[in-house]
Amino acid sequence: METRQHRTRSFPAVITAMVLLSIVAGCSNTSDSNPPDQKPQAANPMIEGPISGGGAADCCVINFGPIEVDLRTQGYVPGTPFYAGVSFDEAEVGYRETEYFISGSAMSYIATDELRPEGDWQVETADAAEYVSRIVVLRPENEADFNGTVVVEWFNVSGGVDAAPDLTQMHTELMREGYAWVGVSAQRAGVEGGGAFDLPLKVIDPQRYGPLQHPGDSFSYDIFSQAAQAVRNPVGLDPLEGLRVQRMIAVGESQSAFRLVTYVNAIHPTIDLFDGFIIHSRGNGSAALSQLPQVEVRTPDPVFIREGLPEPVLTLQTQTDIFRLNSVTQRQPDSGTIRLWEVAGSAHSDVYTTIKGPVDRGDDPTVADVISNNDARPPFITCPLPVNDGPGHWVAKAAVAAIDKWLRNGEAAPSAPLLALNPEGTDFLYDRFGNVQGGVRTPYVDAPVAVLSGEGQPPANAAFCGLFGTTELFDEATLAMLYPTRQAYIDAIDNATDAAAAAGFLVPRDAELIKARARTSDVVGVPGS
């Protein structure tokens, strides 16, 4: 058995900063049973673990161009799971982290009919290939604290390393409310190499991760299914160690969202595994169903979520995604189980994802501050303008809470207005300060202290910094005009926060934190009462 080592976190913050930099550069019921007359089951992989060991002489030294970094000097403890996520010891908030290897034979898929933009795709299995991959499990230490819901995240590999941006944005809600979380190494780049920084598991720690082998991304969809099957319907070793799974939600951000769109349209209808989905920051298309060296099967552009699924699918979009990723061309009207939330004042990546989130334990009101910070990925990337410090993570937590509630009691997630566009559909409409109109509203745009945008970095820096949007703090005169007294500021924050919470776009605990901070913050130009 693994010996738990306390640590600052499995993935050092300085490296998390680099990895997440390129994240976009590149079941029908809620019971444990899955009746065989509904859908076939995914294959059960072999499971090995909990995994321990690693840290031999060839571990942990990586190169970023001319910069050599020993991860052990940055907080990584060899012998613990390696991925980009939170950077504190989860035991501090009552959680346990374990890692398992999964192995078996995975299938690729091909289309049996034209893949239409409507997403109602028909597929069949094609080639088979052996694989050995891994999953990381975060679960409440005490079984009684488990709320019955597992969130399964498709690790993002744009940076050439497994990263968990949805865990980073959602973890305080997950850990406060007793969810379990599972990260899945579904794609080749995170295991074998590729992507912007090319930091696969087998390079980071050859001793620990040497047994892994990935046959290619054509098999990623089935690997993801088999990982979920190992958690929901384990045979033999149980990665959740006896926790009773009642609901399972799949999530994926950016590059992983492209994969999940294809999974929802093509694979999910054939397998009874997931009860709901959160597709976070997608573009107008989706990932290939199959790719070289297998038969290449591209998907249409744009592509929509297929209608008629009994399981809810919530697409969560930032302001950046509308034009930068061209998701404006696939804005899909809400229907029975489909929701689209576009978050005003949010960016594809932001200060929370890279700086605040990895160390946020969920009880610090200062996280609600809007700060001016040019460091998109400290200490490596500094942008010309301060990057976005907006409301994206608050609404991401509301999204997972909304899907969970939908699955528990049938109360559908709320619908939201779309971000407002000009008549030509080529730009946003803005209020008098420069904040976008429409969309999911929060106190960050309805009781503002800054112009928060998903855009605005100079074109010369758009490749990376363009994903981080901008923050422009109001000057003292504007703040004094809006909030002539501290009580006026508190009242404005309270009203906007209560409205967002009542609409279902903030969870109650986060609303409390935001309002608490309004009473103690030192916002320039807001005098004390």
RARABEL-V630595 format. One record per residue. N is the residue number from 1. RES is the residue in three letters. BURIAL is b if it has 9 or more other C-alpha atoms within 8 Angstrom, else e. Layout:
N & RES & BURIAL
N & RES & BURIAL
This chain:
1 & MET & e
2 & GLU & e
3 & THR & e
4 & ARG & e
5 & GLN & e
6 & HIS & e
7 & ARG & b
8 & THR & b
9 & ARG & b
10 & SER & b
11 & PHE & b
12 & PRO & b
13 & ALA & b
14 & VAL & b
15 & ILE & b
16 & THR & b
17 & ALA & b
18 & MET & b
19 & VAL & b
20 & LEU & b
21 & LEU & b
22 & SER & b
23 & ILE & b
24 & VAL & e
25 & ALA & e
26 & GLY & e
27 & CYS & b
28 & SER & e
29 & ASN & e
30 & THR & b
31 & SER & e
32 & ASP & b
33 & SER & e
34 & ASN & e
35 & PRO & e
36 & PRO & e
37 & ASP & e
38 & GLN & e
39 & LYS & b
40 & PRO & b
41 & GLN & b
42 & ALA & b
43 & ALA & e
44 & ASN & b
45 & PRO & b
46 & MET & e
47 & ILE & b
48 & GLU & b
49 & GLY & b
50 & PRO & b
51 & ILE & b
52 & SER & b
53 & GLY & b
54 & GLY & b
55 & GLY & b
56 & ALA & e
57 & ALA & e
58 & ASP & b
59 & CYS & b
60 & CYS & b
61 & VAL & b
62 & ILE & b
63 & ASN & e
64 & PHE & e
65 & GLY & e
66 & PRO & e
67 & ILE & e
68 & GLU & b
69 & VAL & b
70 & ASP & b
71 & LEU & b
72 & ARG & b
73 & THR & e
74 & GLN & b
75 & GLY & b
76 & TYR & b
77 & VAL & b
78 & PRO & b
79 & GLY & b
80 & THR & b
81 & PRO & e
82 & PHE & e
83 & TYR & b
84 & ALA & b
85 & GLY & b
86 & VAL & b
87 & SER & b
88 & PHE & b
89 & ASP & b
90 & GLU & b
91 & ALA & b
92 & GLU & e
93 & VAL & e
94 & GLY & b
95 & TYR & b
96 & ARG & b
97 & GLU & b
98 & THR & b
99 & GLU & b
100 & TYR & b
101 & PHE & b
102 & ILE & b
103 & SER & b
104 & GLY & b
105 & SER & b
106 & ALA & b
107 & MET & b
108 & SER & b
109 & TYR & b
110 & ILE & b
111 & ALA & b
112 & THR & e
113 & ASP & e
114 & GLU & e
115 & LEU & b
116 & ARG & b
117 & PRO & b
118 & GLU & b
119 & GLY & b
120 & ASP & b
121 & TRP & b
122 & GLN & b
123 & VAL & b
124 & GLU & e
125 & THR & e
126 & ALA & e
127 & ASP & e
128 & ALA & e
129 & ALA & b
130 & GLU & b
131 & TYR & b
132 & VAL & b
133 & SER & b
134 & ARG & b
135 & ILE & b
136 & VAL & b
137 & VAL & b
138 & LEU & b
139 & ARG & b
140 & PRO & b
141 & GLU & b
142 & ASN & e
143 & GLU & e
144 & ALA & e
145 & ASP & b
146 & PHE & b
147 & ASN & e
148 & GLY & b
149 & THR & b
150 & VAL & b
151 & VAL & b
152 & VAL & b
153 & GLU & b
154 & TRP & b
155 & PHE & b
156 & ASN & b
157 & VAL & b
158 & SER & b
159 & GLY & b
160 & GLY & b
161 & VAL & b
162 & ASP & b
163 & ALA & b
164 & ALA & b
165 & PRO & b
166 & ASP & b
167 & LEU & b
168 & THR & b
169 & GLN & b
170 & MET & b
171 & HIS & b
172 & THR & b
173 & GLU & b
174 & LEU & b
175 & MET & b
176 & ARG & e
177 & GLU & b
178 & GLY & b
179 & TYR & b
180 & ALA & b
181 & TRP & b
182 & VAL & b
183 & GLY & b
184 & VAL & b
185 & SER & b
186 & ALA & b
187 & GLN & b
188 & ARG & b
189 & ALA & b
190 & GLY & b
191 & VAL & b
192 & GLU & b
193 & GLY & b
194 & GLY & b
195 & GLY & b
196 & ALA & b
197 & PHE & b
198 & ASP & b
199 & LEU & b
200 & PRO & b
201 & LEU & b
202 & LYS & b
203 & VAL & b
204 & ILE & b
205 & ASP & b
206 & PRO & b
207 & GLN & b
208 & ARG & b
209 & TYR & b
210 & GLY & e
211 & PRO & e
212 & LEU & b
213 & GLN & b
214 & HIS & b
215 & PRO & b
216 & GLY & e
217 & ASP & b
218 & SER & b
219 & PHE & b
220 & SER & b
221 & TYR & b
222 & ASP & b
223 & ILE & b
224 & PHE & b
225 & SER & b
226 & GLN & b
227 & ALA & b
228 & ALA & b
229 & GLN & b
230 & ALA & b
231 & VAL & b
232 & ARG & b
233 & ASN & e
234 & PRO & b
235 & VAL & e
236 & GLY & e
237 & LEU & e
238 & ASP & b
239 & PRO & b
240 & LEU & e
241 & GLU & e
242 & GLY & e
243 & LEU & e
244 & ARG & e
245 & VAL & b
246 & GLN & b
247 & ARG & b
248 & MET & b
249 & ILE & b
250 & ALA & b
251 & VAL & b
252 & GLY & b
253 & GLU & b
254 & SER & b
255 & GLN & b
256 & SER & b
257 & ALA & b
258 & PHE & b
259 & ARG & b
260 & LEU & b
261 & VAL & b
262 & THR & b
263 & TYR & b
264 & VAL & b
265 & ASN & b
266 & ALA & b
267 & ILE & b
268 & HIS & b
269 & PRO & b
270 & THR & e
271 & ILE & b
272 & ASP & b
273 & LEU & b
274 & PHE & b
275 & ASP & b
276 & GLY & b
277 & PHE & b
278 & ILE & b
279 & ILE & b
280 & HIS & b
281 & SER & b
282 & ARG & b
283 & GLY & b
284 & ASN & b
285 & GLY & b
286 & SER & b
287 & ALA & b
288 & ALA & b
289 & LEU & b
290 & SER & b
291 & GLN & b
292 & LEU & e
293 & PRO & e
294 & GLN & e
295 & VAL & e
296 & GLU & b
297 & VAL & b
298 & ARG & b
299 & THR & b
300 & PRO & b
301 & ASP & e
302 & PRO & b
303 & VAL & b
304 & PHE & b
305 & ILE & b
306 & ARG & b
307 & GLU & b
308 & GLY & e
309 & LEU & e
310 & PRO & e
311 & GLU & b
312 & PRO & b
313 & VAL & b
314 & LEU & b
315 & THR & b
316 & LEU & b
317 & GLN & b
318 & THR & b
319 & GLN & b
320 & THR & b
321 & ASP & b
322 & ILE & b
323 & PHE & e
324 & ARG & e
325 & LEU & b
326 & ASN & b
327 & SER & b
328 & VAL & e
329 & THR & e
330 & GLN & b
331 & ARG & e
332 & GLN & e
333 & PRO & e
334 & ASP & b
335 & SER & e
336 & GLY & e
337 & THR & b
338 & ILE & b
339 & ARG & b
340 & LEU & b
341 & TRP & b
342 & GLU & b
343 & VAL & b
344 & ALA & b
345 & GLY & b
346 & SER & b
347 & ALA & b
348 & HIS & b
349 & SER & b
350 & ASP & b
351 & VAL & b
352 & TYR & b
353 & THR & b
354 & THR & b
355 & ILE & b
356 & LYS & b
357 & GLY & b
358 & PRO & b
359 & VAL & b
360 & ASP & b
361 & ARG & e
362 & GLY & e
363 & ASP & e
364 & ASP & e
365 & PRO & b
366 & THR & e
367 & VAL & e
368 & ALA & e
369 & ASP & e
370 & VAL & e
371 & ILE & e
372 & SER & b
373 & ASN & e
374 & ASN & b
375 & ASP & b
376 & ALA & b
377 & ARG & b
378 & PRO & b
379 & PRO & e
380 & PHE & e
381 & ILE & e
382 & THR & b
383 & CYS & b
384 & PRO & e
385 & LEU & e
386 & PRO & b
387 & VAL & b
388 & ASN & b
389 & ASP & b
390 & GLY & b
391 & PRO & b
392 & GLY & b
393 & HIS & b
394 & TRP & b
395 & VAL & b
396 & ALA & b
397 & LYS & b
398 & ALA & b
399 & ALA & b
400 & VAL & b
401 & ALA & b
402 & ALA & b
403 & ILE & b
404 & ASP & b
405 & LYS & b
406 & TRP & b
407 & LEU & b
408 & ARG & e
409 & ASN & e
410 & GLY & e
411 & GLU & e
412 & ALA & b
413 & ALA & b
414 & PRO & e
415 & SER & e
416 & ALA & b
417 & PRO & b
418 & LEU & b
419 & LEU & b
420 & ALA & b
421 & LEU & b
422 & ASN & b
423 & PRO & e
424 & GLU & e
425 & GLY & e
426 & THR & e
427 & ASP & e
428 & PHE & b
429 & LEU & b
430 & TYR & b
431 & ASP & e
432 & ARG & e
433 & PHE & e
434 & GLY & e
435 & ASN & b
436 & VAL & b
437 & GLN & b
438 & GLY & b
439 & GLY & b
440 & VAL & b
441 & ARG & b
442 & THR & b
443 & PRO & b
444 & TYR & b
445 & VAL & b
446 & ASP & e
447 & ALA & b
448 & PRO & e
449 & VAL & b
450 & ALA & b
451 & VAL & b
452 & LEU & b
453 & SER & b
454 & GLY & b
455 & GLU & b
456 & GLY & e
457 & GLN & b
458 & PRO & e
459 & PRO & e
460 & ALA & e
461 & ASN & b
462 & ALA & b
463 & ALA & e
464 & PHE & b
465 & CYS & b
466 & GLY & b
467 & LEU & b
468 & PHE & b
469 & GLY & b
470 & THR & b
471 & THR & b
472 & GLU & b
473 & LEU & b
474 & PHE & b
475 & ASP & e
476 & GLU & e
477 & ALA & e
478 & THR & e
479 & LEU & b
480 & ALA & b
481 & MET & e
482 & LEU & e
483 & TYR & b
484 & PRO & b
485 & THR & b
486 & ARG & b
487 & GLN & e
488 & ALA & b
489 & TYR & b
490 & ILE & b
491 & ASP & e
492 & ALA & b
493 & ILE & b
494 & ASP & b
495 & ASN & e
496 & ALA & b
497 & THR & b
498 & ASP & b
499 & ALA & b
500 & ALA & b
501 & ALA & b
502 & ALA & e
503 & ALA & e
504 & GLY & b
505 & PHE & b
506 & LEU & b
507 & VAL & b
508 & PRO & e
509 & ARG & e
510 & ASP & b
511 & ALA & b
512 & GLU & e
513 & LEU & b
514 & ILE & b
515 & LYS & b
516 & ALA & b
517 & ARG & b
518 & ALA & b
519 & ARG & e
520 & THR & e
521 & SER & e
522 & ASP & e
523 & VAL & e
524 & VAL & e
525 & GLY & b
526 & VAL & b
527 & PRO & e
528 & GLY & e
529 & SER & e
